[in-house]
Amino acid sequence: MVSLGVTLAYPLTGRAGVGAGALVAEAAVLVVLTAVTVRRSPARQAAVSALLSGSAVALVLLRAVWQGPPQLVVGACAAWALGAVAATGVGLYLRRLDDDRRRAIEEATRAQRLGLARDLHDFVAHDVNGMLVQAQAAQVVAGELPEPVADALRRIEDAGQRALASLDRTVHALGERGPGIEGLARLADAFSPDVRVELAVAPGLDLRQEVSSVAYRVVTEALTNVRRHAPRATMVVVEIGEEGGVLRVRVEDDGGGSSPSTRIGGFGLSGLGALLEARGGSLTAGPHGRGWRLVTEIPA
């Protein structure tokens, strides 16, 4: 914008021309800026920035030839515009390489998750189920058992059931078949009879299953922290919306009385933050008003 402004105002200064070295240096900076912007910025911002910087490159030569014949002025500006076109092409090429690399990493990560899910389902779950069956059979065939033995078998059975349920949730999460934002209403209704959960999901959200599952996991972790660290909470507000290709999840409670160390002390939020960072998102959490607020941004 500055370069365009200077170029358009240059005839008003009454100067006959400008040094070639200064023009070449400024054009080189603008060309590099065009390539970097096209590569790094979101699509809409990249298009606007490329148009502005490209126009600045094409018109910067007017400062030297604006007093010449019209044919010379148009031809010179058109020739310099080729530099901006080339910079845009380079930026688009590098942007495509970045996208291809990102997709390859996502596919490799997904393949690893699916492989781990198959191993958990085929081997670990099978072994746990075998132990559970043996504990159940022991209670049936052993008849009257001493109370300590019977109690131990019951506890083994309960632990086996919980382990199988946990494995099932893990397998579904790794296989990306876990619940998404469509399951949040049920999660909110079943949270706690003493805590009112206000859920506000922007209408018309069309999310990939992976993104939807991450949003569900964010809300689950936030509600778990409320149950653990905010026993005096009476209300939790959950808001989910999308803007500019970014899904924003905000969870806020009125529990109060918690310090940052008590809310972030476990592995839940730190692991969730690492997951979001790996996907290009972010997580922030901290005291807010009478309670606690958690905000995440997930590329949609």
Rosetta blueprint (number, residue, H / E / L):
1 M L
2 V H
3 S H
4 L H
5 G H
6 V H
7 T H
8 L H
9 A H
10 Y H
11 P H
12 L H
13 T H
14 G L
15 R L
16 A L
17 G L
18 V L
19 G L
20 A H
21 G H
22 A H
23 L H
24 V H
25 A H
26 E H
27 A H
28 A H
29 V H
30 L H
31 V H
32 V H
33 L H
34 T H
35 A H
36 V H
37 T H
38 V H
39 R H
40 R H
41 S L
42 P L
43 A H
44 R H
45 Q H
46 A H
47 A H
48 V H
49 S H
50 A H
51 L H
52 L H
53 S H
54 G H
55 S H
56 A H
57 V H
58 A H
59 L H
60 V L
61 L L
62 L H
63 R H
64 A H
65 V H
66 W L
67 Q L
68 G L
69 P L
70 P H
71 Q H
72 L H
73 V H
74 V H
75 G H
76 A H
77 C H
78 A H
79 A H
80 W H
81 A H
82 L H
83 G H
84 A H
85 V H
86 A H
87 A H
88 T H
89 G H
90 V H
91 G H
92 L H
93 Y H
94 L H
95 R H
96 R H
97 L H
98 D H
99 D H
100 D H
101 R H
102 R H
103 R H
104 A H
105 I H
106 E H
107 E H
108 A H
109 T H
110 R H
111 A H
112 Q H
113 R H
114 L H
115 G H
116 L H
117 A H
118 R H
119 D H
120 L H
121 H H
122 D H
123 F H
124 V H
125 A H
126 H H
127 D H
128 V H
129 N H
130 G H
131 M H
132 L H
133 V H
134 Q H
135 A H
136 Q H
137 A H
138 A H
139 Q H
140 V H
141 V H
142 A L
143 G L
144 E L
145 L L
146 P L
147 E H
148 P H
149 V H
150 A H
151 D H
152 A H
153 L H
154 R H
155 R H
156 I H
157 E H
158 D H
159 A H
160 G H
161 Q H
162 R H
163 A H
164 L H
165 A H
166 S H
167 L H
168 D H
169 R H
170 T H
171 V H
172 H H
173 A H
174 L H
175 G L
176 E L
177 R L
178 G L
179 P L
180 G L
181 I H
182 E H
183 G H
184 L H
185 A H
186 R H
187 L H
188 A H
189 D H
190 A L
191 F L
192 S L
193 P L
194 D L
195 V L
196 R E
197 V E
198 E E
199 L E
200 A E
201 V E
202 A L
203 P L
204 G L
205 L L
206 D L
207 L L
208 R L
209 Q H
210 E H
211 V H
212 S H
213 S H
214 V H
215 A H
216 Y H
217 R H
218 V H
219 V H
220 T H
221 E H
222 A H
223 L H
224 T H
225 N H
226 V H
227 R H
228 R H
229 H H
230 A L
231 P L
232 R L
233 A L
234 T L
235 M E
236 V E
237 V E
238 V E
239 E E
240 I E
241 G E
242 E E
243 E E
244 G L
245 G L
246 V E
247 L E
248 R E
249 V E
250 R E
251 V E
252 E E
253 D E
254 D L
255 G L
256 G L
257 G L
258 S L
259 S L
260 P H
261 S H
262 T H
263 R H
264 I H
265 G L
266 G L
267 F L
268 G H
269 L H
270 S H
271 G H
272 L H
273 G H
274 A H
275 L H
276 L H
277 E H
278 A H
279 R L
280 G L
281 G L
282 S E
283 L E
284 T E
285 A E
286 G E
287 P E
288 H E
289 G L
290 R L
291 G E
292 W E
293 R E
294 L E
295 V E
296 T E
297 E E
298 I E
299 P E
300 A L
